[in-house]
Amino acid sequence: MRGWKFVVGALMVLTVTGPVQAAACKSNKHALARTVTGMNTELATANSANRQAAYDRYIALFDPAARVFGLVPDRVGTIEDVRKHYRAVFFELQNGTLVEDDRIVAHDMGAHRYHSMLTLNGTFDGVVAKDKPVTLRGQTFFRYGKDGRIVERWSNHDHAYRMGQLLGDKGREEGAQIAAQLNGLGLSEQQGYALVSRFTGSFNRVEAPGSRRSEVAGLLADGMIVHGLNCSNATKSDLLAHYDSLWMSFPDLHMKLTGEPMSGWSMVAFRWQAMGSQRAPYGKRRPKYRTIVQWSGQLIARLDKDARIAELWIDESPVRYLH
């Protein structure tokens, strides 16, 4: 299926759906829309002026059975942990605005990088202060249920950054210890970034097609679940077949990150753009002289204990023909 996308000067861009192109079915679109709405609501609620009403509405964003990672050490948090944590956030940390620096959305998963300038008036994470300026920053991952409420949440707050502002070098050390305790059940932030680097590096083995496929396959757990590729859950073999169809038609397809990746609590997220040239048919489109294509998207992945992708949420754009 072909359609004119836009024309800029002499550059014509076509969108083409290939044989294994990610499915644009209603269930995927609805999941994506729920996630976008949920993240917009979370941000607006956090920034509401009436703090008591905002707190009540914020807690209501969570499913009562929500599983929360990164709030309490050595176990998965519950809705009661959410209430306790955000009571301090909403009432001890004052005069703040939650700023979303970046957002990645794929199917029913969302991730954002944030910062917030506030004033500590009270007690937060054991530190007591009055009128003390402090800036928070971190990354959060959300999974939304069909009713639009948060059913899972992973937090990677920069505790060392916050504690260093409040207590100096001693605080930075304490913050690093807090982060290690809260992230104890998952992989580290650095391990997540390492996986992203290995994935893009393996995908880009243009000079060694056999190694490229085997290396990418080695980063995928055998029982992995893929959301957003088809109208129902897909498997490792489905994802590899999708990549095979792209590599067969565009063997020099080269992926680069657009923006910073996110990582925390065995979760990673990144946005990419890939460029290449067409050398074999893709769907109904046959290659022409010096045909150049672009393929882009965003993904969120949950890693297993061996730092392989165990669950994947993807949102891809169709291949575009630039020339």
FENURSUL-V73971 format. One record per backbone hydrogen bond with DSSP energy under -1.0 kcal/mol. NH is the residue of the N-H (numbers start at 1). CO is the residue of the C=O. Records with the same first field share a line. If there is no record, write none. Layout:
BEGIN
NH=CO, CO
END
This chain:
BEGIN
5=13
8=11
11=8
13=6
14=321
15=3
16=319
17=1
21=18
23=229
29=25
30=26
31=27
32=28
33=29
34=30
35=31
36=32
37=33
38=34
39=35
40=36
41=37
42=38
43=39
44=40
45=41
46=42
47=43
48=45
51=49
54=50
55=51
56=52
57=53
58=54
59=55
60=56
61=58
62=59
63=150
66=63
67=151
68=77
69=153
77=68
82=78
83=79
84=80
85=81
86=82
87=83
88=84
89=85
90=86
91=87
92=88
93=88
94=119
99=115
101=113
102=113
104=111
106=109
109=106
110=142
111=104
112=140
113=102
114=138
115=99
116=136
118=134
119=94
120=132
121=92
122=129
124=127
127=124
129=122
132=120
134=118
136=116
138=114
139=156
140=112
141=154
142=110
143=152
144=108
145=149
148=145
150=61
151=143
152=143
153=67
154=141
155=69
156=139
158=137
159=157
162=158
163=159
164=160
165=161
166=162
167=163
168=164
172=168
173=169
174=170
175=171
176=172
177=173
178=174
179=175
180=176
181=177
182=178
183=179
184=181
186=183
192=188
193=189
194=190
195=191
196=192
197=193
198=194
199=195
200=196
201=197
202=198
203=199
204=200
205=202
206=204
208=205
212=208
213=209
214=210
215=211
216=212
217=213
218=214
219=216
220=217
221=309
224=221
225=310
226=234
227=312
234=226
239=235
240=236
241=237
242=238
243=239
244=240
245=241
246=242
247=243
248=244
249=245
250=246
253=250
254=275
256=273
258=271
262=269
264=267
267=264
268=301
269=262
270=299
272=297
273=256
274=295
275=254
276=293
278=291
279=249
280=249
282=285
285=282
291=288
293=276
294=320
295=274
297=272
298=315
299=270
300=313
301=268
302=311
303=266
304=308
307=304
309=219
310=302
311=302
312=225
313=300
314=227
315=298
317=296
320=294
321=14
322=292
323=292
END
